[in-house]
Amino acid sequence: MTYPAADPNALRGLESRVNAAVSSVRSQIEDLARDVEDLQTKVGDTDDLDYTLRSLKDSIEDLEATAERLEGELDDHTSDTERTLKKLTARVRLLENLARPAEDAPAADLDTIDAAWKELAATAQRGTEAAAHLLTDAARQTHQAAINRHRETQQRRHDAQQRAITAAKTLATTTHTERAHKKAASDFTTALTAEDSARANLGALAAEANTARLALQTDDRRRREAEPAIAEGTKASRKLAMTLRTRIARALADRAVLPVWFVTVLGPAPPADATQKWIDLAVDVLVYRITHQVTDPVVALGRAPHDAAGAAQHRDLTQALRAWTS
């Protein structure tokens, strides 16, 4: 089959039209690209814009929920604050009434010490001093633990020796090709290692156990000797505390003028939410003043005693009173 020859002029015309069409399309594409770029510059990438819008919507919802929650908390807090303010107002009025004694209000006599009180305080102090020479429960437990460690190590050594003896008997009655013989050989080696380890620690543990045993024996003897004084001291302390508690309660009921040293550290009246604790501490302070013969009209505890037991009591009471003076 034969084809007619192509017309050169026609081909050149077609090529010219194609080139023109391609140039036009390229120009349109470039214009579109510039438009897209301008749009992205103004509003950002479409995906980013959608994500940003969703994030903003979520944030708005979170803010609305937080606002509702805070509003509820504010209402609760306001109610609690109002209730607390009412309680404080009533408390202040009570204290003002108590602190403003009537013209004929009696003076609370907490400084006149009966001879019987002094005797009770002395008996209680003797019991406290006797107990101060005894080991604490924690110290006794520490000593007992040292004795137990020595006893347990002795038992482990004994058990290891018995296992070694049993293994040795098996080794003596079996041949080296038997399974029981091989197991006995392993058991014998393990038992000897355990026995060596226990024996190596026994010396130091025995010394600690002997020291601990002696300390406990000494403490047991002191406890037997101190038991009557401690028992009498405990009984006297309870009786004195009950007597002084009654004296303080009567003064409060009579709205009597409390001593300066008392008001300085404890205030003019017990708090509504810790009355029992306040009275207990007031009794302890008064017992301390009687025991150590404190007569200072302003300083509740006076100077710290020189003896260890008295100094410890002074320190403990000072610490306890800080809660009421701070």
Buried (B, 14 or more C-beta within 10 A) or exposed (E): EEEEEEEEEEEEEEEEEEEEEEEEEEEEEEEEEEEEEEEEEEEEEEEEEEEEEEEEEEEEEEEEEEEEEEEEEEEEEEEEEEEEEEEEEEBEEEBEEBEEBEEEEEEBEBBEBEEEBBEBBBBBBBBBBBBEEBBEEEBBEEBBEBBEBBEEBBEBBEBBBEBBEBBBEBBEEBEEEEEEBEBBBEBBEBBBEBBEEBBEBBEEBEEBBEEBBEBBEEBEEBBEEBEEBBEBBBBBBEBBBEBBBEBBEEBBEEBBBBBEBBBBBBBBBBEEEEEEBBBBBBBBBBBBBBBBEBEEEEEBBBEBBEEEBBEBBBEEBBEBBEEBEE
